[in-house]
Amino acid sequence: MLDDPSDKIHPELRLLSSCLPPHDNVVPFLGFRKDKLFYSLVMPWMADGTLTSFIRTHGAALEISTKTTLLHDISSGLEHLHLNFVIHGNLETDNILITERHSACISGFRQSVKLSSRDAACPQSQMPPKPAKQFAGPEWFARRDDAMFQNLPKTLFKSDIYSLGCVMFYVFTTRMPWGDIPSVEISNQLLKRVTPSRPKGSIVNDKQWALIEP
């Protein structure tokens, strides 16, 4: 059982300890350790590291069925968050961990936000920062006078889904969205509402792309 920490505790700790029920595809929260003014989260060790490193190491040898299972795990974990009105806020491959049984668990809740309902707008005081650029949707880069930017506090659940599509892109192609494009150019493309294009050749089949693209 956890002691009641002070008001200075990190929002991530508050979220994990009080309002997010456990789920097989969300990294279990075991507790925290306090060291003077600092708190450390305690979670199980994930033997196969992040999804980034797992795909980089094993991607070429993985069966499509294994990739599909990983994506099912990630989708299930994200669905669990959304059913509990939690926006992840930075769903990307470094925030997904792989167990020794090769199942996927969502982690990295530092930018997450708990809302009152699926229809609630996120208060400006709780708005998360931009997600990792390769996994961020165009709404994060729209001009401030653009309706897309102004509606962002009401569309953060959809923003998570866009990031999920980018994760699917990485798992199926073993390539990061946008590839080796410089960071500034990614921003410019997203400002124009351009999204990562389908890789040439047979890397992704029609069914996979039909899942990624929407």
N, C-alpha and C positions, 0 to 999 in steps of 0.2 A: 504494500500500500504506500502511496506517495504522501509525503508531507505537503502541506499547502505552501507553495513557494510565494515569494513576495511579488508585488506588482511589477517589479523590474524583469520578471521572467520573460524570455523570448516568446513571441506569439506562436512560433512553431511548437514549442513545448506545451503551451496552453491548448493548442489545437489537438495535438496527439494524445494528451493526457485526459481530456475532458469531453470532447464532442465528436470523436471519430471512432466508431465501432471497429473492431478487428475484422480483417478480410484476408483471405489467402493470398491476394495479389497486391496487398499494401504492406510494406515492411512493418513487422510488429514493433511496437514501442514497449520496451521493457522497463524503462524508468529513466532517471537522470542522476548525474553526479554533480555536486556543488563543490567548487574549489574557489574559496574566497568570494569574489564577485562574479564568477563565471559558472555557467551551467553547461554540462555536456549531456547530450542525449545518449542513451544506451539502447542499442538495437542489435539483433543477431548478426553474426558475421556471415556475409554472403560469399561463398567459396569461389564463384565464377565471375566476380567483379561486376562492372557495369555492362549494360547492353552494348555500349560503344566498343569496349575491349573484347567482349564475347564475340560479336559479329566480326570484328577485325581479325580475331584469331581463328574462328571456326566457320565464318560465313560461307566460304566457298564450298565447304564440305557438308553443310547442313541440308537436310532434306526439306522440301517445301512443307511437308507436314509438321516438321519441327518449328519452322518459321511461323507457320499459321498458328500453332499452339502458343508460341510466345506472344503473338499479336492478340490472340484471344485472352491471354492472361492480362495483358496491359489494358485492353479494352474493358475487361471485367473490373479491374482495379479502378479505372477512371469512372466507370458507371457507378461503382460503389461511392466514390467521392461525390459525384453529382447527385446521387440519390440522398445524400446527407448534406446537400447544399454547400459543398466545399469545392471551390475552384482551386485547381492545382497552381496555375499561374506560371509554371515553367517546366512543362512536360517536355523533356528532351532525353536523349539516350544516356547521358551521364547521370540522370536522375531515375534510372530504371536499373535495378540490381537483379542478378541471376543467381538462383540457388544451386546447390550441388546437384539437384535433380533437374536442372535446366528449366525451372519455372521462373516467371518474371514477377517482380514486386516493385511497385512504384514507391519512390522515396523522394527526398529533397523538398520538404514542405516550407522552406523559408519564405517563399513568395505566396503561399497559399492564403486564401480568404474564405471565411465562413459567412454565408449570407442567410437571410431569414427564409428565403424561398427561391424557387427557380426563376421567378419573375422579378425578383428584387434587383434594384440597381446597386452596384457597389458604391458605398460612400467614398467621396474623393479622398478622405483622410486614410482610407484603407486600400486604395488602389495599388496593386502590385506594380513593380517596375517592369520594363519590357522583358519578355522572355528571351532566351538565347536566340540570336538573330536568325540562325538557320532554321529555327523551328517556330518563328513568330509570324503571325499573319499580317496582311497589309494594313489592317485597322490600327496597328501600333505605330505605323509610319505615316498615316494620313495627316494632312494639314489640319491645324487646330480649328479652322472654319469649315472643315469637311464634316458632313453628317455622320460619316463612318467613324471619325474620331470622337465626335460628340456623343455618339451612341455606345461607345466602348464600355462604359460602366454597366450597360444593360446586356452586353453580348459576350461577357467573359467566359461563360460556359461554351459558347461556340468557338471562342478563341482556343480553349483547351482541345476541342475536336480538331481544329486546324492543325495544332501541334501533333495530335495523334496521327493525322495523315502524313506528316513529315517523318514521324517515327516509322510508320509503315513503309515509306519510301526507303528509309535506310535499311530496314530489315530485308526487304525484297531485292533491293539493288546492291546492297553492301556498300553503297556510296552515300555520303552526306548530301542532303538537299543543297542545291546551289554548287556542289562540288568545290572547286578551288577558286571560285569567284571572290575577289577582294571584298572585304566587309563593307566598304563604302558603296560598292556597286550593288551589293545585296540590298542595302537601304534604298538606293535609287530605284531599283526594280520594284521593290515593295511599295514605294511611294507612287509608282505608276500602276499599282494593283496587279503587277505581274507575279505569277507564282512559279515554283520550279517546274521545268518542262520535263516531259517524258524522255527518258534516256533512249538513244538510238539503238537499233538492233533488237535482239531477243532477250535482253536482260529482264524485262518485265513483260508478262503476257497481257492480253486484253482484259482478262478477268481481274488480275491484280491491279492494273491501272484504273479500272472501273471502280475499284474499292478505294484506291488512294485519292483519285482526283476530286471527288465531291467534298 
